[in-house]
């Protein structure tokens, strides 16, 4: 009678230890394949968002700079006489802010030359921190470029100061992707 009970218990349904281990290994392999396919796509998606935000930031700065006077000696209201014209005042040869000017008081294009914001320091034109761009950094270069052969403000200075200024805004995203944007401000 005891042998009959033993036979009943020996044929129970279920997974063996080896089947369970094989199942865990198969799941681990499939999860690793799945995550290796999904994570790069998520990272690329974030990079695209960073690039869009960098383009928005650069465009905003370029618009701000374009709305300033061509030169410190130019008529700020866009008058009839331009600096460098015959009979008019000479254009300034100094690039950069004059005296103790800050971005809030910048009044001409070349004031922005060598303006640098490190990550977490980007401000708007009123001097308020922009929390939307945490992790972004940017730099602005302005140089004379009368022959419109830019985009490089690192070469020899252009002696013609009364034709055009090249403005280059370089934005670096939190993922260390660098984008350069440039435009010209002509003397008119």
Backbone as ProteinMPNN parsed JSONL, in Angstrom:
{"seq_chain_A": "XXXXXXXXXXXXXXXXXXXXXXXXXXXXXXXXXXXXXXXXXXXXXXXXXXXXXXXXXXXXXXXXXXXXXXXXXXXXXXXXXXXXXXXXXXXXXXXXXXXXXXXXXXXXXXXXXXXXXXXXXXXXXXXXXXXXXXXXXXXXXXXXXXXXXXXXXXXXXXXXXXXXXXXXXXXXXXXXXXXXXXXXXXXX", "coords_chain_A": {"N_chain_A": [[0.791, -1.18, 0.0], [1.928, 1.162, 0.668], [3.671, 1.62, -1.449], [2.033, 2.336, -3.542], [1.124, 4.951, -2.854], [3.455, 6.335, -3.038], [3.948, 6.367, -5.817], [1.916, 8.017, -6.689], [2.698, 10.577, -5.843], [5.102, 10.992, -7.176], [4.666, 11.69, -9.816], [3.843, 14.38, -10.149], [2.88, 17.501, -11.664], [4.917, 20.294, -12.936], [7.714, 22.646, -12.867], [11.094, 21.797, -13.272], [14.174, 22.339, -11.487], [16.256, 22.83, -13.287], [14.836, 23.56, -15.62], [13.712, 25.959, -14.737], [16.011, 27.535, -14.306], [17.019, 27.668, -16.937], [14.922, 29.081, -18.122], [15.16, 31.567, -16.768], [17.674, 32.391, -17.708], [17.124, 32.661, -20.464], [15.217, 34.754, -20.367], [16.86, 36.784, -19.297], [18.725, 37.163, -21.363], [17.004, 38.0, -23.436], [15.993, 40.392, -22.316], [18.367, 41.88, -22.151], [18.991, 42.202, -24.863], [16.748, 43.644, -25.667], [16.98, 46.025, -24.103], [19.381, 47.004, -25.13], [18.551, 47.801, -27.599], [16.547, 49.686, -27.106], [17.546, 51.761, -25.377], [19.56, 53.304, -26.884], [17.849, 54.568, -28.725], [16.242, 56.114, -27.069], [18.203, 57.841, -26.069], [18.99, 59.156, -28.43], [16.634, 60.463, -28.951], [16.529, 62.282, -26.821], [18.787, 63.795, -27.462], [17.979, 65.077, -29.799], [15.99, 66.752, -28.781], [17.589, 68.401, -27.166], [19.087, 69.63, -29.185], [17.131, 71.095, -30.532], [16.359, 72.876, -28.512], [18.803, 74.211, -28.227], [18.988, 75.463, -30.715], [16.796, 77.186, -30.536], [17.618, 78.842, -28.412], [19.963, 80.004, -29.515], [18.856, 81.33, -31.744], [17.236, 83.181, -30.478], [19.176, 84.773, -29.185], [20.604, 85.722, -31.446], [18.599, 87.258, -32.656], [18.26, 89.213, -30.67], [20.8, 90.446, -30.712], [20.905, 91.366, -33.364], [19.097, 93.424, -33.248], [20.398, 95.518, -32.115], [22.465, 98.503, -32.357], [24.74, 99.006, -35.123], [27.302, 99.88, -34.458], [29.199, 101.376, -31.782], [29.504, 104.073, -32.336], [27.492, 104.549, -34.109], [24.365, 105.897, -35.24], [21.928, 105.314, -32.985], [19.24, 105.089, -33.501], [18.921, 104.306, -36.068], [19.513, 106.222, -38.039], [20.07, 108.629, -40.744], [22.773, 108.911, -41.248], [25.597, 106.921, -41.337], [28.149, 105.29, -39.384], [31.524, 105.643, -40.449], [30.963, 106.57, -43.008], [31.657, 109.071, -45.519], [32.378, 112.187, -44.143], [31.092, 111.534, -41.829], [31.222, 110.268, -38.45], [33.952, 108.151, -37.471], [33.898, 104.552, -37.44], [33.948, 102.524, -34.546], [36.878, 100.841, -33.432], [37.237, 99.104, -31.441], [36.433, 95.973, -30.093], [33.964, 94.488, -28.179], [32.525, 94.969, -24.902], [32.071, 98.31, -23.787], [33.718, 99.922, -21.248], [32.047, 99.499, -18.216], [29.901, 98.021, -19.157], [27.191, 95.731, -19.218], [25.341, 92.812, -20.235], [22.735, 93.667, -19.973], [22.924, 96.383, -20.488], [24.059, 96.519, -22.996], [24.506, 98.114, -26.128], [25.288, 98.014, -28.745], [26.316, 95.913, -31.512], [28.964, 94.808, -31.338], [29.426, 94.754, -28.613], [28.758, 92.305, -27.607], [30.857, 90.635, -28.159], [32.967, 87.997, -27.218], [31.322, 87.216, -25.115], [30.505, 84.946, -22.681], [28.775, 82.194, -21.398], [28.72, 79.848, -18.923], [27.658, 76.46, -18.139], [24.515, 76.491, -16.613], [24.521, 79.207, -16.12], [23.283, 80.876, -17.925], [21.677, 83.794, -18.905], [18.823, 85.961, -19.445], [18.154, 88.928, -21.455], [17.582, 90.762, -19.522], [19.037, 90.056, -17.359], [18.204, 87.896, -15.84], [18.338, 84.558, -14.654], [18.047, 81.747, -16.818], [16.3, 79.058, -16.316], [15.389, 77.083, -17.962], [17.443, 76.387, -19.624], [19.378, 74.944, -18.239], [22.448, 73.386, -17.869], [23.277, 73.921, -20.41], [25.745, 75.65, -22.334], [27.236, 78.636, -23.669], [28.822, 80.692, -26.139], [29.761, 83.826, -27.558], [30.953, 85.354, -30.445], [32.113, 88.212, -32.141], [33.089, 89.824, -35.069], [34.742, 91.978, -37.457], [33.868, 91.693, -40.83], [34.176, 92.446, -43.73], [34.313, 91.395, -46.324], [32.63, 89.278, -46.3], [33.442, 86.576, -45.906], [33.374, 84.784, -43.834], [32.787, 81.815, -41.888], [34.593, 82.723, -39.452], [35.989, 84.002, -36.647], [38.432, 83.917, -35.574], [40.68, 84.397, -37.0], [42.929, 86.709, -38.662], [42.349, 90.146, -37.937], [39.864, 92.035, -39.593], [40.441, 94.93, -41.356], [38.58, 96.711, -42.326], [36.138, 98.352, -40.815], [33.61, 99.288, -41.199], [31.677, 98.015, -42.768], [30.481, 95.295, -42.445], [29.581, 93.08, -39.756], [30.378, 89.972, -38.434], [28.548, 87.676, -36.624], [28.815, 85.137, -34.345], [27.314, 82.541, -32.688], [27.846, 80.069, -30.405], [26.593, 77.144, -29.155], [26.559, 74.753, -26.601], [25.233, 71.673, -25.803], [23.774, 69.853, -22.971], [24.644, 67.26, -23.418], [27.1, 67.509, -24.553], [27.111, 68.241, -27.273], [27.968, 70.359, -29.826], [26.868, 73.297, -31.377], [27.001, 75.675, -33.981], [25.961, 78.907, -34.836], [25.47, 81.528, -37.116], [25.391, 84.927, -38.292], [25.125, 88.008, -40.131], [25.574, 91.451, -39.417], [24.9, 94.28, -41.071], [26.123, 97.531, -41.951], [23.857, 99.605, -41.973]], "CA_chain_A": [[0.0, 0.0, 0.0], [2.811, 2.334, 0.691], [4.246, 1.816, -2.764], [1.019, 2.999, -4.362], [1.136, 6.382, -2.504], [4.695, 6.908, -3.555], [3.758, 6.557, -7.245], [1.031, 9.161, -6.884], [3.438, 11.815, -5.613], [6.254, 11.135, -8.047], [4.261, 12.176, -11.126], [3.209, 15.699, -10.067], [3.257, 18.428, -12.73], [5.651, 21.464, -12.485], [9.012, 22.899, -13.491], [12.258, 21.335, -12.528], [15.144, 23.391, -11.213], [16.984, 23.104, -14.533], [13.924, 24.302, -16.497], [13.583, 27.304, -14.181], [17.262, 28.245, -14.576], [17.047, 27.927, -18.382], [13.945, 30.159, -18.346], [15.743, 32.818, -16.275], [18.742, 32.754, -18.63], [16.483, 33.128, -21.704], [14.66, 36.074, -20.065], [17.959, 37.732, -19.142], [19.263, 37.448, -22.698], [16.031, 38.798, -24.19], [15.964, 41.742, -21.737], [19.581, 42.609, -22.531], [18.829, 42.58, -26.27], [15.722, 44.681, -25.717], [17.508, 47.287, -23.579], [20.407, 47.527, -26.046], [17.854, 48.417, -28.727], [15.693, 50.793, -26.666], [18.297, 52.867, -24.779], [20.099, 54.251, -27.866], [16.756, 55.341, -29.304], [15.872, 57.123, -26.074], [19.275, 58.833, -26.022], [18.879, 59.959, -29.646], [15.461, 61.313, -28.779], [16.934, 63.369, -25.931], [19.735, 64.635, -28.194], [17.199, 65.918, -30.709], [15.364, 67.781, -27.958], [18.651, 69.34, -26.804], [19.44, 70.4, -30.37], [16.045, 72.053, -30.77], [16.483, 73.933, -27.499], [20.002, 74.99, -28.557], [18.635, 76.318, -31.856], [15.913, 78.248, -30.028], [18.449, 79.757, -27.628], [20.827, 80.749, -30.436], [18.031, 82.24, -32.544], [16.834, 84.274, -29.589], [20.336, 85.656, -29.027], [20.88, 86.385, -32.717], [17.584, 88.301, -32.808], [18.591, 90.282, -29.723], [21.994, 91.152, -31.185], [20.563, 92.048, -34.613], [18.303, 94.615, -32.936], [21.282, 96.551, -31.561], [23.136, 99.355, -33.346], [25.905, 98.399, -35.769], [28.553, 100.286, -33.831], [29.069, 102.336, -30.678], [29.425, 105.418, -32.893], [26.37, 104.644, -35.042], [23.115, 106.475, -34.762], [21.206, 104.192, -32.387], [17.867, 105.031, -33.998], [18.929, 103.97, -37.487], [19.397, 107.5, -38.746], [20.512, 108.734, -42.131], [24.228, 108.899, -41.346], [26.198, 105.723, -40.752], [29.564, 105.453, -39.051], [32.41, 105.264, -41.532], [30.67, 107.277, -44.26], [32.405, 110.322, -45.652], [31.784, 113.278, -43.385], [30.496, 111.027, -40.587], [32.179, 109.818, -37.437], [34.554, 106.851, -37.752], [33.398, 103.412, -36.68], [34.813, 102.092, -33.45], [37.735, 99.688, -33.737], [37.252, 98.233, -30.255], [35.419, 94.927, -30.038], [33.64, 94.114, -26.818], [31.784, 95.948, -24.104], [32.79, 99.536, -23.438], [33.671, 100.227, -19.816], [31.407, 98.541, -17.299], [28.648, 97.543, -19.735], [26.78, 94.336, -19.062], [24.363, 92.45, -21.273], [21.54, 94.492, -19.782], [23.155, 97.722, -21.043], [24.676, 96.462, -24.321], [23.753, 98.941, -27.063], [25.719, 97.775, -30.119], [26.602, 94.514, -31.836], [30.261, 94.285, -30.883], [29.442, 94.591, -27.157], [28.561, 90.881, -27.324], [32.059, 89.867, -28.451], [33.549, 87.241, -26.099], [30.361, 86.95, -24.041], [30.51, 83.502, -22.428], [27.959, 81.683, -20.304], [28.96, 78.44, -18.601], [26.439, 75.71, -17.832], [23.768, 76.964, -15.456], [24.692, 80.656, -15.936], [22.692, 81.622, -19.036], [20.713, 84.809, -18.489], [18.149, 86.678, -20.521], [18.688, 90.28, -21.644], [17.342, 91.541, -18.299], [19.929, 89.565, -16.323], [17.571, 86.83, -15.053], [18.78, 83.216, -15.051], [17.096, 80.957, -17.592], [16.342, 77.688, -15.802], [15.073, 76.176, -19.064], [18.682, 76.016, -20.297], [20.34, 74.397, -17.287], [23.318, 72.409, -18.511], [23.748, 74.468, -21.69], [26.719, 76.733, -22.257], [27.3, 79.313, -24.952], [29.797, 81.772, -26.315], [29.442, 84.693, -28.692], [32.089, 86.057, -31.051], [31.756, 89.215, -33.145], [34.277, 90.351, -35.727], [34.524, 92.67, -38.719], [34.002, 90.793, -41.974], [33.713, 93.26, -44.85], [34.207, 90.63, -47.565], [31.649, 88.204, -46.07], [34.064, 85.279, -46.147], [33.378, 84.05, -42.578], [32.484, 82.134, -40.485], [35.697, 82.52, -38.53], [36.434, 85.221, -35.975], [39.693, 83.618, -34.904], [41.782, 84.753, -37.882], [43.411, 88.095, -38.615], [41.277, 91.134, -37.867], [39.533, 92.738, -40.828], [40.68, 96.362, -41.134], [37.381, 97.452, -42.687], [35.233, 98.291, -39.66], [32.36, 99.989, -41.459], [30.821, 97.324, -43.734], [29.662, 94.228, -41.861], [30.123, 92.35, -38.606], [29.969, 88.588, -38.349], [28.154, 87.287, -35.26], [28.803, 83.676, -34.211], [26.843, 82.035, -31.4], [28.146, 78.643, -30.26], [25.849, 76.576, -28.028], [26.898, 73.38, -26.262], [24.13, 71.047, -25.079], [24.216, 69.063, -21.812], [25.274, 66.02, -23.869], [28.339, 67.936, -25.204], [26.957, 68.436, -28.708], [28.202, 71.777, -30.071], [26.242, 73.834, -32.589], [27.378, 77.058, -34.272], [25.007, 79.679, -35.613], [26.094, 82.804, -37.45], [24.68, 85.877, -39.126], [25.825, 89.272, -40.326], [24.927, 92.751, -39.19], [25.48, 95.225, -42.007], [26.107, 98.918, -41.504], [22.817, 100.434, -42.597]], "C_chain_A": [[0.851, 1.269, 0.0], [3.412, 2.595, -0.671], [3.281, 2.522, -3.701], [1.007, 4.51, -4.095], [2.397, 7.068, -3.061], [4.58, 7.191, -5.053], [2.878, 7.768, -7.538], [1.81, 10.474, -6.781], [4.583, 12.015, -6.601], [5.898, 11.69, -9.426], [3.537, 13.519, -11.083], [3.743, 16.592, -11.183], [3.983, 19.625, -12.136], [6.98, 21.591, -13.217], [10.112, 22.342, -12.616], [13.187, 22.525, -12.301], [15.899, 23.778, -12.482], [16.106, 23.899, -15.495], [13.767, 25.748, -16.017], [14.832, 28.133, -14.478], [17.371, 28.59, -16.068], [16.086, 29.067, -18.721], [14.489, 31.51, -17.911], [16.837, 33.296, -17.22], [18.152, 33.303, -19.935], [15.88, 34.517, -21.492], [15.759, 37.129, -19.944], [18.545, 38.126, -20.494], [18.289, 38.321, -23.484], [15.919, 40.214, -23.627], [17.208, 42.54, -22.118], [19.528, 43.037, -23.991], [17.834, 43.732, -26.382], [16.272, 46.022, -25.215], [18.606, 47.85, -24.475], [19.778, 48.158, -27.279], [17.085, 49.665, -28.308], [16.501, 51.973, -26.151], [18.933, 53.799, -25.806], [19.013, 55.117, -28.507], [16.313, 56.431, -28.336], [16.923, 58.212, -25.986], [19.238, 59.734, -27.248], [17.702, 60.911, -29.552], [15.791, 62.504, -27.889], [17.886, 64.316, -26.648], [19.003, 65.571, -29.15], [16.505, 67.042, -29.948], [16.391, 68.832, -27.549], [19.037, 70.221, -27.994], [18.378, 71.447, -30.693], [16.131, 73.203, -29.77], [17.699, 74.816, -27.76], [19.713, 75.937, -29.714], [17.732, 77.462, -31.418], [16.709, 79.3, -29.256], [19.316, 80.621, -28.538], [20.017, 81.749, -31.257], [17.57, 83.428, -31.716], [17.97, 85.277, -29.403], [20.66, 86.406, -30.315], [19.865, 87.497, -32.982], [17.881, 89.494, -31.902], [19.76, 91.117, -30.244], [21.682, 91.949, -32.454], [19.785, 93.345, -34.357], [19.123, 95.731, -32.298], [21.895, 97.368, -32.697], [24.356, 98.639, -33.911], [27.179, 98.663, -34.984], [28.255, 101.265, -32.702], [28.886, 103.762, -31.205], [28.3, 105.585, -33.909], [25.205, 105.364, -34.382], [22.25, 105.318, -34.261], [19.794, 104.033, -32.941], [17.818, 104.688, -35.484], [18.769, 105.198, -38.364], [19.967, 107.47, -40.141], [22.018, 108.642, -42.283], [24.772, 107.669, -40.621], [27.641, 106.016, -40.37], [30.396, 104.991, -40.232], [32.111, 105.915, -42.863], [31.468, 108.561, -44.316], [31.651, 111.435, -44.944], [31.152, 112.833, -42.082], [31.608, 110.605, -39.627], [32.717, 108.436, -37.819], [33.91, 105.769, -36.905], [34.42, 103.038, -35.616], [35.653, 100.893, -33.89], [37.784, 98.703, -32.575], [36.104, 97.231, -30.327], [35.203, 94.541, -28.587], [32.92, 95.241, -26.112], [32.669, 97.141, -23.773], [32.625, 99.795, -21.945], [33.032, 99.118, -19.015], [30.069, 98.035, -17.837], [28.432, 96.069, -19.415], [25.752, 94.037, -20.136], [23.101, 93.29, -21.168], [21.702, 95.85, -20.458], [23.859, 97.703, -22.402], [23.832, 97.271, -25.299], [24.226, 98.788, -28.51], [26.209, 96.337, -30.263], [27.902, 94.019, -31.22], [30.389, 94.212, -29.365], [29.361, 93.114, -26.765], [29.81, 90.043, -27.569], [32.655, 89.289, -27.161], [32.623, 87.12, -24.892], [30.263, 85.44, -23.893], [29.615, 83.203, -21.233], [28.296, 80.213, -20.118], [27.64, 77.778, -18.252], [25.802, 76.236, -16.542], [23.841, 78.458, -15.234], [23.969, 81.493, -16.988], [21.58, 82.528, -18.528], [19.981, 85.355, -19.702], [18.684, 88.096, -20.575], [18.412, 91.198, -20.457], [18.181, 91.054, -17.127], [19.336, 88.482, -15.446], [18.018, 85.467, -15.578], [17.662, 82.487, -15.79], [17.199, 79.498, -17.16], [16.029, 76.664, -16.89], [16.332, 75.648, -19.748], [19.766, 75.577, -19.323], [21.154, 73.307, -17.989], [23.842, 72.861, -19.864], [24.815, 75.519, -21.417], [26.768, 77.384, -23.63], [28.38, 80.365, -24.947], [29.419, 82.538, -27.571], [30.729, 85.368, -29.145], [31.53, 87.026, -32.078], [33.052, 89.726, -33.747], [33.871, 91.082, -37.004], [34.767, 91.691, -39.861], [33.431, 91.482, -43.21], [33.54, 92.461, -46.135], [33.293, 89.407, -47.43], [32.237, 86.818, -46.351], [34.14, 84.429, -44.891], [33.113, 82.58, -42.8], [33.641, 81.842, -39.547], [36.133, 83.863, -37.951], [37.767, 85.001, -35.278], [40.903, 84.023, -35.741], [42.216, 86.196, -37.683], [42.231, 89.06, -38.661], [41.108, 91.82, -39.215], [39.661, 94.234, -40.553], [39.461, 97.209, -41.462], [36.35, 97.303, -41.571], [33.858, 98.857, -39.954], [31.418, 99.275, -42.423], [29.9, 96.299, -43.083], [30.382, 93.597, -40.684], [29.517, 90.954, -38.604], [29.703, 88.257, -36.884], [28.063, 85.764, -35.235], [28.382, 83.315, -32.796], [27.095, 80.535, -31.385], [27.463, 78.141, -28.994], [26.288, 75.13, -27.844], [25.798, 72.808, -25.385], [24.659, 70.277, -23.861], [24.881, 67.74, -22.196], [26.534, 66.302, -24.684], [28.269, 67.96, -26.725], [27.043, 69.937, -28.964], [27.601, 72.189, -31.406], [26.659, 75.292, -32.747], [26.326, 77.69, -35.174], [25.649, 81.03, -35.916], [25.178, 83.625, -38.351], [25.534, 87.128, -39.265], [24.934, 90.435, -39.917], [25.64, 93.73, -40.102], [25.292, 96.649, -41.482], [25.111, 99.72, -42.331], [21.706, 100.681, -41.636]], "O_chain_A": [[0.504, 2.288, -0.598], [3.642, 3.758, -1.005], [3.722, 3.254, -4.587], [0.887, 5.284, -5.045], [2.37, 8.222, -3.486], [5.099, 8.212, -5.504], [3.085, 8.463, -8.533], [1.582, 11.387, -7.575], [4.987, 13.156, -6.827], [6.799, 12.128, -10.142], [2.678, 13.764, -11.93], [4.895, 16.468, -11.597], [3.738, 19.977, -10.982], [7.328, 20.768, -14.063], [10.059, 22.41, -11.388], [12.985, 23.595, -12.875], [16.148, 24.962, -12.709], [16.595, 24.834, -16.13], [13.697, 26.663, -16.838], [14.727, 29.299, -14.857], [17.776, 29.699, -16.413], [16.418, 29.93, -19.532], [14.301, 32.503, -18.614], [16.92, 34.49, -17.507], [18.636, 34.309, -20.453], [16.02, 35.378, -22.36], [15.602, 38.247, -20.436], [18.827, 39.3, -20.732], [18.706, 39.282, -24.131], [15.762, 41.158, -24.401], [17.12, 43.739, -22.38], [19.979, 44.133, -24.325], [18.069, 44.688, -27.121], [16.045, 47.052, -25.85], [18.746, 49.069, -24.569], [20.417, 48.976, -27.942], [16.984, 50.612, -29.089], [16.161, 53.112, -26.47], [18.857, 55.014, -25.621], [19.253, 56.289, -28.798], [16.038, 57.556, -28.754], [16.583, 59.387, -25.844], [19.432, 60.944, -27.132], [17.775, 62.044, -30.026], [15.371, 63.624, -28.179], [17.798, 65.529, -26.457], [19.378, 66.735, -29.287], [16.445, 68.171, -30.435], [16.097, 70.027, -27.58], [19.284, 71.416, -27.832], [18.707, 72.567, -31.085], [15.99, 74.367, -30.144], [17.646, 76.027, -27.545], [20.146, 77.089, -29.696], [17.891, 78.59, -31.885], [16.497, 80.5, -29.429], [19.394, 81.835, -28.352], [20.444, 82.888, -31.445], [17.524, 84.555, -32.21], [17.751, 86.488, -29.457], [20.957, 87.6, -30.277], [20.23, 88.562, -33.478], [17.764, 90.645, -32.321], [19.712, 92.346, -30.219], [22.143, 93.08, -32.603], [19.823, 94.261, -35.179], [18.579, 96.787, -31.975], [21.845, 96.964, -33.859], [24.935, 97.772, -33.258], [28.033, 97.785, -34.856], [27.199, 101.897, -32.67], [28.19, 104.567, -30.586], [28.167, 106.651, -34.51], [25.082, 105.428, -33.159], [21.882, 104.438, -35.039], [19.215, 102.95, -32.855], [16.753, 104.778, -36.095], [17.984, 105.205, -39.311], [20.307, 106.407, -40.66], [22.497, 108.319, -43.37], [24.453, 107.415, -39.459], [28.282, 106.886, -40.96], [30.019, 104.054, -40.936], [32.929, 105.827, -43.777], [31.903, 109.079, -43.288], [30.444, 111.602, -45.123], [30.715, 113.674, -41.297], [32.786, 110.597, -39.983], [32.001, 107.641, -38.427], [33.438, 106.026, -35.798], [35.623, 103.23, -35.798], [35.179, 100.035, -34.635], [38.311, 97.599, -32.71], [34.958, 97.595, -30.587], [36.161, 94.297, -27.853], [32.734, 96.327, -26.662], [33.863, 96.994, -23.512], [31.503, 99.877, -21.447], [33.417, 97.953, -19.115], [29.194, 97.659, -17.057], [29.375, 95.279, -19.353], [25.341, 94.936, -20.87], [22.469, 93.588, -22.182], [20.725, 96.413, -20.951], [24.223, 98.761, -22.914], [22.607, 97.151, -25.318], [23.629, 99.372, -29.414], [26.476, 95.646, -29.28], [27.942, 92.932, -30.644], [31.369, 93.659, -28.866], [29.846, 92.726, -25.703], [29.832, 88.861, -27.226], [32.823, 89.988, -26.162], [33.091, 86.94, -23.767], [29.975, 84.733, -24.859], [29.686, 83.867, -20.199], [28.169, 79.42, -21.052], [26.624, 78.452, -18.088], [26.471, 76.399, -15.522], [23.283, 78.954, -14.255], [24.043, 82.721, -16.938], [20.671, 82.094, -17.821], [20.447, 85.234, -20.835], [19.587, 88.438, -19.812], [18.955, 92.301, -20.394], [18.057, 91.575, -16.019], [19.904, 88.169, -14.4], [18.071, 85.245, -16.787], [16.488, 82.595, -15.434], [18.1, 78.785, -17.601], [16.375, 75.491, -16.746], [16.302, 74.591, -20.378], [20.949, 75.817, -19.563], [20.593, 72.417, -18.627], [24.759, 72.246, -20.409], [24.784, 76.195, -20.389], [26.394, 76.774, -24.632], [28.796, 80.86, -23.899], [28.843, 81.991, -28.511], [31.495, 85.885, -28.332], [30.587, 86.702, -32.8], [34.003, 90.028, -33.026], [32.8, 90.839, -37.56], [35.752, 90.952, -39.858], [32.343, 91.144, -43.677], [32.699, 92.813, -46.962], [33.199, 88.596, -48.352], [31.58, 85.983, -46.974], [34.886, 83.45, -44.86], [33.234, 82.151, -43.948], [33.655, 80.792, -38.904], [36.588, 84.746, -38.677], [38.183, 85.83, -34.469], [42.031, 83.997, -35.248], [41.909, 86.82, -36.667], [41.238, 88.812, -39.345], [42.086, 92.144, -39.889], [39.051, 94.746, -39.614], [39.317, 98.311, -40.934], [35.758, 96.236, -41.41], [33.014, 98.909, -39.06], [30.438, 99.877, -42.863], [28.677, 96.421, -43.161], [31.611, 93.577, -40.616], [28.307, 90.782, -38.752], [30.533, 88.526, -36.016], [27.318, 85.171, -36.015], [29.013, 83.731, -31.825], [26.609, 79.812, -32.255], [27.717, 78.643, -27.899], [26.378, 74.373, -28.81], [25.463, 73.38, -24.348], [25.867, 70.073, -23.738], [25.605, 67.158, -21.388], [26.994, 65.435, -25.428], [29.275, 67.722, -27.393], [26.278, 70.707, -28.385], [27.794, 71.527, -32.425], [26.671, 76.052, -31.779], [25.868, 77.085, -36.143], [26.305, 81.61, -35.05], [24.323, 83.097, -39.062], [26.55, 87.276, -38.585], [23.712, 90.394, -40.057], [26.832, 93.987, -39.939], [24.407, 96.915, -40.67], [25.485, 100.424, -43.269], [20.737, 101.359, -41.975]]}, "name": "protein", "num_of_chains": 1, "seq": "XXXXXXXXXXXXXXXXXXXXXXXXXXXXXXXXXXXXXXXXXXXXXXXXXXXXXXXXXXXXXXXXXXXXXXXXXXXXXXXXXXXXXXXXXXXXXXXXXXXXXXXXXXXXXXXXXXXXXXXXXXXXXXXXXXXXXXXXXXXXXXXXXXXXXXXXXXXXXXXXXXXXXXXXXXXXXXXXXXXXXXXXXXXX"}
